[in-house]
């Protein structure tokens, strides 16, 4: 028995397998707990940011970005975080003294 008579079934069968595979990947990607997409950031207390400590309390986001840019220009890694207490400029604990000196002048 030759399969040549059933060759018209290969294209729909292959398309069906591709669609099932795509559905499986999308269900995995968008399932709870398995998504590769970052969740929105949550606010927390100033002390709950692991190795990061607050070095400044900017009045608004633009002032915080200017201060962060000054620190980055000095070679200090910094990030802005919205905490329960307001906006904070965070640096690593080892860079805290140097960051304070840079921000003072």
N, CA, C and O atoms as a GROMACS GRO file, in nm:
protein
  420
    1UNK      N    1   0.083  -0.118   0.000
    1UNK     CA    2   0.000   0.000   0.000
    1UNK      C    3   0.088   0.124   0.000
    1UNK      O    4   0.179   0.136   0.082
    2UNK      N    5   0.063   0.213  -0.087
    2UNK     CA    6   0.140   0.336  -0.102
    2UNK      C    7   0.068   0.451  -0.033
    2UNK      O    8  -0.055   0.457  -0.032
    3UNK      N    9   0.146   0.542   0.024
    3UNK     CA   10   0.090   0.659   0.091
    3UNK      C   11   0.068   0.775  -0.005
    3UNK      O   12   0.019   0.880   0.036
    4UNK      N   13   0.101   0.758  -0.131
    4UNK     CA   14   0.084   0.864  -0.228
    4UNK      C   15  -0.061   0.906  -0.241
    4UNK      O   16  -0.089   1.022  -0.270
    5UNK      N   17  -0.153   0.817  -0.223
    5UNK     CA   18  -0.294   0.850  -0.234
    5UNK      C   19  -0.344   0.936  -0.120
    5UNK      O   20  -0.450   0.997  -0.130
    6UNK      N   21  -0.269   0.942  -0.010
    6UNK     CA   22  -0.309   1.021   0.106
    6UNK      C   23  -0.223   1.146   0.124
    6UNK      O   24  -0.225   1.206   0.232
    7UNK      N   25  -0.150   1.187   0.025
    7UNK     CA   26  -0.061   1.302   0.037
    7UNK      C   27  -0.137   1.432   0.061
    7UNK      O   28  -0.079   1.527   0.114
    8UNK      N   29  -0.263   1.438   0.025
    8UNK     CA   30  -0.343   1.558   0.049
    8UNK      C   31  -0.370   1.579   0.198
    8UNK      O   32  -0.413   1.688   0.237
    9UNK      N   33  -0.346   1.478   0.282
    9UNK     CA   34  -0.367   1.490   0.426
    9UNK      C   35  -0.246   1.547   0.501
    9UNK      O   36  -0.260   1.591   0.615
   10UNK      N   37  -0.128   1.545   0.439
   10UNK     CA   38  -0.007   1.587   0.509
   10UNK      C   39  -0.007   1.736   0.544
   10UNK      O   40   0.032   1.772   0.656
   11UNK      N   41  -0.049   1.822   0.454
   11UNK     CA   42  -0.048   1.966   0.482
   11UNK      C   43  -0.143   2.001   0.596
   11UNK      O   44  -0.101   2.072   0.688
   12UNK      N   45  -0.269   1.957   0.596
   12UNK     CA   46  -0.356   1.989   0.710
   12UNK      C   47  -0.307   1.928   0.841
   12UNK      O   48  -0.321   1.989   0.947
   13UNK      N   49  -0.251   1.808   0.835
   13UNK     CA   50  -0.200   1.744   0.956
   13UNK      C   51  -0.082   1.822   1.013
   13UNK      O   52  -0.072   1.840   1.134
   14UNK      N   53   0.007   1.868   0.927
   14UNK     CA   54   0.122   1.946   0.970
   14UNK      C   55   0.076   2.080   1.027
   14UNK      O   56   0.130   2.126   1.128
   15UNK      N   57  -0.023   2.144   0.964
   15UNK     CA   58  -0.077   2.270   1.015
   15UNK      C   59  -0.142   2.248   1.152
   15UNK      O   60  -0.127   2.331   1.242
   16UNK      N   61  -0.213   2.138   1.169
   16UNK     CA   62  -0.277   2.107   1.297
   16UNK      C   63  -0.172   2.090   1.406
   16UNK      O   64  -0.190   2.141   1.517
   17UNK      N   65  -0.065   2.019   1.378
   17UNK     CA   66   0.042   1.998   1.476
   17UNK      C   67   0.108   2.133   1.512
   17UNK      O   68   0.140   2.157   1.628
   18UNK      N   69   0.127   2.220   1.414
   18UNK     CA   70   0.187   2.352   1.439
   18UNK      C   71   0.095   2.436   1.528
   18UNK      O   72   0.143   2.502   1.619
   19UNK      N   73  -0.034   2.435   1.502
   19UNK     CA   74  -0.129   2.513   1.582
   19UNK      C   75  -0.134   2.459   1.725
   19UNK      O   76  -0.137   2.537   1.820
   20UNK      N   77  -0.136   2.327   1.742
   20UNK     CA   78  -0.137   2.268   1.876
   20UNK      C   79  -0.009   2.306   1.951
   20UNK      O   80  -0.014   2.338   2.070
   21UNK      N   81   0.105   2.304   1.883
   21UNK     CA   82   0.231   2.345   1.946
   21UNK      C   83   0.228   2.492   1.986
   21UNK      O   84   0.276   2.527   2.094
   22UNK      N   85   0.174   2.577   1.902
   22UNK     CA   86   0.163   2.719   1.933
   22UNK      C   87   0.070   2.742   2.052
   22UNK      O   88   0.100   2.824   2.139
   23UNK      N   89  -0.040   2.672   2.056
   23UNK     CA   90  -0.132   2.683   2.169
   23UNK      C   91  -0.063   2.641   2.299
   23UNK      O   92  -0.079   2.706   2.402
   24UNK      N   93   0.014   2.533   2.295
   24UNK     CA   94   0.084   2.486   2.414
   24UNK      C   95   0.185   2.590   2.463
   24UNK      O   96   0.194   2.616   2.584
   25UNK      N   97   0.260   2.650   2.372
   25UNK     CA   98   0.359   2.751   2.411
   25UNK      C   99   0.290   2.874   2.469
   25UNK      O  100   0.336   2.929   2.569
   26UNK      N  101   0.181   2.919   2.407
   26UNK     CA  102   0.110   3.036   2.457
   26UNK      C  103   0.044   3.011   2.592
   26UNK      O  104   0.044   3.099   2.678
   27UNK      N  105  -0.011   2.892   2.612
   27UNK     CA  106  -0.071   2.860   2.742
   27UNK      C  107   0.036   2.860   2.850
   27UNK      O  108   0.013   2.908   2.961
   28UNK      N  109   0.154   2.806   2.820
   28UNK     CA  110   0.263   2.806   2.916
   28UNK      C  111   0.310   2.949   2.944
   28UNK      O  112   0.334   2.985   3.059
   29UNK      N  113   0.322   3.030   2.840
   29UNK     CA  114   0.373   3.166   2.855
   29UNK      C  115   0.281   3.257   2.933
   29UNK      O  116   0.328   3.346   3.004
   30UNK      N  117   0.151   3.237   2.923
   30UNK     CA  118   0.056   3.325   2.990
   30UNK      C  119  -0.010   3.262   3.112
   30UNK      O  120  -0.103   3.321   3.169
   31UNK      N  121   0.035   3.145   3.153
   31UNK     CA  122  -0.022   3.084   3.274
   31UNK      C  123   0.030   3.156   3.397
   31UNK      O  124   0.136   3.219   3.391
   32UNK      N  125  -0.041   3.148   3.507
   32UNK     CA  126   0.002   3.218   3.629
   32UNK      C  127   0.125   3.150   3.685
   32UNK      O  128   0.130   3.027   3.699
   33UNK      N  129   0.223   3.229   3.717
   33UNK     CA  130   0.347   3.179   3.774
   33UNK      C  131   0.449   3.133   3.672
   33UNK      O  132   0.565   3.112   3.707
   34UNK      N  133   0.411   3.117   3.546
   34UNK     CA  134   0.505   3.070   3.447
   34UNK      C  135   0.537   3.172   3.340
   34UNK      O  136   0.605   3.139   3.243
   35UNK      N  137   0.489   3.294   3.355
   35UNK     CA  138   0.508   3.395   3.252
   35UNK      C  139   0.651   3.447   3.251
   35UNK      O  140   0.713   3.461   3.357
   36UNK      N  141   0.702   3.475   3.135
   36UNK     CA  142   0.834   3.534   3.122
   36UNK      C  143   0.826   3.686   3.121
   36UNK      O  144   0.928   3.754   3.118
   37UNK      N  145   0.705   3.739   3.123
   37UNK     CA  146   0.683   3.883   3.121
   37UNK      C  147   0.690   3.934   3.264
   37UNK      O  148   0.629   3.877   3.354
   38UNK      N  149   0.764   4.043   3.285
   38UNK     CA  150   0.780   4.097   3.420
   38UNK      C  151   0.648   4.150   3.474
   38UNK      O  152   0.568   4.210   3.401
   39UNK      N  153   0.628   4.127   3.600
   39UNK     CA  154   0.509   4.180   3.667
   39UNK      C  155   0.534   4.326   3.705
   39UNK      O  156   0.649   4.368   3.717
   40UNK      N  157   0.428   4.403   3.723
   40UNK     CA  158   0.446   4.541   3.767
   40UNK      C  159   0.516   4.546   3.902
   40UNK      O  160   0.494   4.460   3.988
   41UNK      N  161   0.598   4.646   3.921
   41UNK     CA  162   0.672   4.660   4.046
   41UNK      C  163   0.575   4.692   4.160
   41UNK      O  164   0.478   4.766   4.142
   42UNK      N  165   0.604   4.637   4.277
   42UNK     CA  166   0.523   4.662   4.396
   42UNK      C  167   0.597   4.758   4.488
   42UNK      O  168   0.720   4.756   4.495
   43UNK      N  169   0.521   4.841   4.558
   43UNK     CA  170   0.581   4.927   4.659
   43UNK      C  171   0.614   4.843   4.781
   43UNK      O  172   0.551   4.740   4.808
   44UNK      N  173   0.714   4.888   4.856
   44UNK     CA  174   0.749   4.820   4.979
   44UNK      C  175   0.820   4.917   5.071
   44UNK      O  176   0.849   5.030   5.032
   45UNK      N  177   0.847   4.875   5.191
   45UNK     CA  178   0.923   4.961   5.283
   45UNK      C  179   1.064   4.986   5.230
   45UNK      O  180   1.116   4.905   5.153
   46UNK      N  181   1.125   5.096   5.269
   46UNK     CA  182   1.259   5.131   5.219
   46UNK      C  183   1.362   5.024   5.249
   46UNK      O  184   1.459   5.009   5.174
   47UNK      N  185   1.344   4.948   5.356
   47UNK     CA  186   1.442   4.846   5.393
   47UNK      C  187   1.422   4.712   5.328
   47UNK      O  188   1.494   4.617   5.360
   48UNK      N  189   1.327   4.700   5.236
   48UNK     CA  190   1.298   4.569   5.177
   48UNK      C  191   1.353   4.552   5.036
   48UNK      O  192   1.298   4.475   4.957
   49UNK      N  193   1.460   4.622   5.004
   49UNK     CA  194   1.516   4.615   4.869
   49UNK      C  195   1.648   4.541   4.865
   49UNK      O  196   1.734   4.571   4.782
   50UNK      N  197   1.666   4.445   4.954
   50UNK     CA  198   1.783   4.358   4.952
   50UNK      C  199   1.911   4.434   4.981
   50UNK      O  200   1.926   4.494   5.087
   51UNK      N  201   2.005   4.431   4.887
   51UNK     CA  202   2.134   4.494   4.906
   51UNK      C  203   2.132   4.644   4.879
   51UNK      O  204   2.233   4.712   4.901
   52UNK      N  205   2.020   4.697   4.834
   52UNK     CA  206   2.010   4.840   4.804
   52UNK      C  207   1.967   4.918   4.927
   52UNK      O  208   1.882   4.875   5.005
   53UNK      N  209   2.028   5.035   4.943
   53UNK     CA  210   1.992   5.125   5.052
   53UNK      C  211   1.960   5.262   4.994
   53UNK      O  212   2.013   5.300   4.889
   54UNK      N  213   1.873   5.335   5.063
   54UNK     CA  214   1.834   5.468   5.016
   54UNK      C  215   1.945   5.568   5.042
   54UNK      O  216   1.997   5.576   5.154
   55UNK      N  217   1.981   5.644   4.940
   55UNK     CA  218   2.084   5.747   4.955
   55UNK      C  219   2.023   5.887   4.947
   55UNK      O  220   2.082   5.983   4.996
   56UNK      N  221   1.906   5.898   4.885
   56UNK     CA  222   1.841   6.029   4.873
   56UNK      C  223   1.691   6.011   4.862
   56UNK      O  224   1.641   5.904   4.828
   57UNK      N  225   1.621   6.120   4.893
   57UNK     CA  226   1.475   6.123   4.884
   57UNK      C  227   1.436   6.235   4.787
   57UNK      O  228   1.403   6.345   4.831
   58UNK      N  229   1.439   6.208   4.656
   58UNK     CA  230   1.408   6.314   4.560
   58UNK      C  231   1.262   6.359   4.573
   58UNK      O  232   1.174   6.281   4.610
   59UNK      N  233   1.239   6.487   4.540
   59UNK     CA  234   1.104   6.542   4.552
   59UNK      C  235   1.012   6.494   4.442
   59UNK      O  236   0.892   6.480   4.462
   60UNK      N  237   1.069   6.468   4.324
   60UNK     CA  238   0.989   6.416   4.212
   60UNK      C  239   1.077   6.329   4.123
   60UNK      O  240   1.198   6.318   4.146
   61UNK      N  241   1.017   6.268   4.022
   61UNK     CA  242   1.088   6.174   3.936
   61UNK      C  243   1.199   6.242   3.855
   61UNK      O  244   1.305   6.182   3.834
   62UNK      N  245   1.176   6.364   3.811
   62UNK     CA  246   1.280   6.430   3.731
   62UNK      C  247   1.402   6.464   3.816
   62UNK      O  248   1.515   6.450   3.769
   63UNK      N  249   1.382   6.507   3.940
   63UNK     CA  250   1.495   6.532   4.030
   63UNK      C  251   1.567   6.402   4.060
   63UNK      O  252   1.690   6.400   4.069
   64UNK      N  253   1.493   6.295   4.075
   64UNK     CA  254   1.554   6.165   4.099
   64UNK      C  255   1.636   6.118   3.981
   64UNK      O  256   1.744   6.061   3.999
   65UNK      N  257   1.587   6.140   3.860
   65UNK     CA  258   1.661   6.101   3.739
   65UNK      C  259   1.790   6.182   3.725
   65UNK      O  260   1.893   6.128   3.684
   66UNK      N  261   1.784   6.311   3.758
   66UNK     CA  262   1.905   6.394   3.752
   66UNK      C  263   2.010   6.343   3.851
   66UNK      O  264   2.128   6.334   3.818
   67UNK      N  265   1.966   6.311   3.972
   67UNK     CA  266   2.059   6.259   4.074
   67UNK      C  267   2.114   6.123   4.031
   67UNK      O  268   2.232   6.096   4.049
   68UNK      N  269   2.028   6.038   3.976
   68UNK     CA  270   2.074   5.907   3.930
   68UNK      C  271   2.176   5.921   3.818
   68UNK      O  272   2.274   5.847   3.814
   69UNK      N  273   2.154   6.016   3.728
   69UNK     CA  274   2.249   6.040   3.618
   69UNK      C  275   2.384   6.087   3.672
   69UNK      O  276   2.488   6.047   3.620
   70UNK      N  277   2.382   6.173   3.775
   70UNK     CA  278   2.508   6.217   3.836
   70UNK      C  279   2.584   6.100   3.896
   70UNK      O  280   2.706   6.090   3.882
   71UNK      N  281   2.512   6.011   3.962
   71UNK     CA  282   2.577   5.894   4.021
   71UNK      C  283   2.632   5.802   3.914
   71UNK      O  284   2.744   5.751   3.927
   72UNK      N  285   2.557   5.781   3.809
   72UNK     CA  286   2.606   5.693   3.701
   72UNK      C  287   2.727   5.754   3.632
   72UNK      O  288   2.817   5.681   3.590
   73UNK      N  289   2.730   5.885   3.618
   73UNK     CA  290   2.846   5.950   3.558
   73UNK      C  291   2.970   5.931   3.645
   73UNK      O  292   3.082   5.929   3.595
   74UNK      N  293   2.950   5.916   3.775
   74UNK     CA  294   3.061   5.890   3.868
   74UNK      C  295   3.094   5.742   3.880
   74UNK      O  296   3.183   5.704   3.956
   75UNK      N  297   3.022   5.658   3.805
   75UNK     CA  298   3.050   5.514   3.808
   75UNK      C  299   2.979   5.438   3.917
   75UNK      O  300   3.019   5.327   3.951
   76UNK      N  301   2.874   5.496   3.972
   76UNK     CA  302   2.798   5.432   4.080
   76UNK      C  303   2.665   5.384   4.023
   76UNK      O  304   2.590   5.463   3.965
   77UNK      N  305   2.635   5.256   4.041
   77UNK     CA  306   2.506   5.203   3.995
   77UNK      C  307   2.397   5.248   4.091
   77UNK      O  308   2.410   5.235   4.212
   78UNK      N  309   2.289   5.302   4.034
   78UNK     CA  310   2.180   5.354   4.116
   78UNK      C  311   2.047   5.329   4.045
   78UNK      O  312   2.042   5.312   3.923
   79UNK      N  313   1.941   5.326   4.124
   79UNK     CA  314   1.807   5.308   4.069
   79UNK      C  315   1.707   5.388   4.152
   79UNK      O  316   1.728   5.412   4.271
   80UNK      N  317   1.598   5.427   4.086
   80UNK     CA  318   1.490   5.494   4.157
   80UNK      C  319   1.385   5.390   4.194
   80UNK      O  320   1.350   5.304   4.114
   81UNK      N  321   1.336   5.398   4.316
   81UNK     CA  322   1.235   5.302   4.362
   81UNK      C  323   1.122   5.378   4.430
   81UNK      O  324   1.145   5.468   4.510
   82UNK      N  325   0.999   5.340   4.397
   82UNK     CA  326   0.882   5.397   4.463
   82UNK      C  327   0.853   5.310   4.586
   82UNK      O  328   0.808   5.196   4.572
   83UNK      N  329   0.879   5.364   4.704
   83UNK     CA  330   0.859   5.288   4.828
   83UNK      C  331   0.732   5.336   4.897
   83UNK      O  332   0.666   5.429   4.850
   84UNK      N  333   0.698   5.272   5.007
   84UNK     CA  334   0.583   5.316   5.087
   84UNK      C  335   0.602   5.458   5.141
   84UNK      O  336   0.505   5.530   5.164
   85UNK      N  337   0.729   5.497   5.160
   85UNK     CA  338   0.761   5.628   5.214
   85UNK      C  339   0.780   5.734   5.106
   85UNK      O  340   0.809   5.849   5.138
   86UNK      N  341   0.765   5.697   4.980
   86UNK     CA  342   0.785   5.791   4.870
   86UNK      C  343   0.898   5.745   4.779
   86UNK      O  344   0.948   5.633   4.793
   87UNK      N  345   0.938   5.831   4.689
   87UNK     CA  346   1.043   5.800   4.592
   87UNK      C  347   1.179   5.801   4.662
   87UNK      O  348   1.210   5.892   4.738
   88UNK      N  349   1.260   5.699   4.634
   88UNK     CA  350   1.393   5.688   4.694
   88UNK      C  351   1.495   5.654   4.585
   88UNK      O  352   1.468   5.577   4.493
   89UNK      N  353   1.614   5.715   4.598
   89UNK     CA  354   1.727   5.683   4.512
   89UNK      C  355   1.808   5.577   4.585
   89UNK      O  356   1.857   5.600   4.696
   90UNK      N  357   1.822   5.460   4.524
   90UNK     CA  358   1.885   5.346   4.591
   90UNK      C  359   2.021   5.314   4.528
   90UNK      O  360   2.037   5.320   4.406
   91UNK      N  361   2.118   5.280   4.614
   91UNK     CA  362   2.250   5.236   4.570
   91UNK      C  363   2.289   5.113   4.653
   91UNK      O  364   2.223   5.081   4.752
   92UNK      N  365   2.395   5.046   4.612
   92UNK     CA  366   2.447   4.935   4.691
   92UNK      C  367   2.514   4.990   4.817
   92UNK      O  368   2.569   5.100   4.816
   93UNK      N  369   2.510   4.912   4.924
   93UNK     CA  370   2.562   4.954   5.054
   93UNK      C  371   2.708   4.995   5.045
   93UNK      O  372   2.749   5.091   5.111
   94UNK      N  373   2.788   4.925   4.967
   94UNK     CA  374   2.930   4.958   4.955
   94UNK      C  375   2.956   5.090   4.886
   94UNK      O  376   3.063   5.148   4.902
   95UNK      N  377   2.861   5.139   4.809
   95UNK     CA  378   2.875   5.266   4.736
   95UNK      C  379   2.810   5.383   4.809
   95UNK      O  380   2.810   5.495   4.758
   96UNK      N  381   2.754   5.360   4.927
   96UNK     CA  382   2.675   5.461   4.996
   96UNK      C  383   2.755   5.588   5.027
   96UNK      O  384   2.709   5.698   4.998
   97UNK      N  385   2.873   5.574   5.086
   97UNK     CA  386   2.953   5.692   5.122
   97UNK      C  387   2.995   5.772   5.000
   97UNK      O  388   2.986   5.894   4.998
   98UNK      N  389   3.041   5.701   4.897
   98UNK     CA  390   3.083   5.769   4.775
   98UNK      C  391   2.962   5.838   4.708
   98UNK      O  392   2.976   5.948   4.655
   99UNK      N  393   2.846   5.773   4.709
   99UNK     CA  394   2.727   5.833   4.650
   99UNK      C  395   2.686   5.959   4.724
   99UNK      O  396   2.645   6.056   4.661
  100UNK      N  397   2.696   5.958   4.855
  100UNK     CA  398   2.664   6.079   4.933
  100UNK      C  399   2.756   6.193   4.900
  100UNK      O  400   2.713   6.308   4.890
  101UNK      N  401   2.888   6.162   4.882
  101UNK     CA  402   2.983   6.266   4.845
  101UNK      C  403   2.952   6.324   4.707
  101UNK      O  404   2.958   6.445   4.688
  102UNK      N  405   2.919   6.238   4.612
  102UNK     CA  406   2.886   6.284   4.477
  102UNK      C  407   2.762   6.372   4.479
  102UNK      O  408   2.759   6.476   4.413
  103UNK      N  409   2.662   6.332   4.553
  103UNK     CA  410   2.536   6.410   4.557
  103UNK      C  411   2.552   6.543   4.632
  103UNK      O  412   2.482   6.640   4.602
  104UNK      N  413   2.643   6.548   4.730
  104UNK     CA  414   2.664   6.673   4.802
  104UNK      C  415   2.733   6.779   4.717
  104UNK      O  416   2.712   6.898   4.736
  105UNK      N  417   2.815   6.734   4.623
  105UNK     CA  418   2.882   6.838   4.544
  105UNK      C  419   3.000   6.784   4.477
  105UNK      O  420   3.068   6.857   4.405
   0.00000   0.00000   0.00000
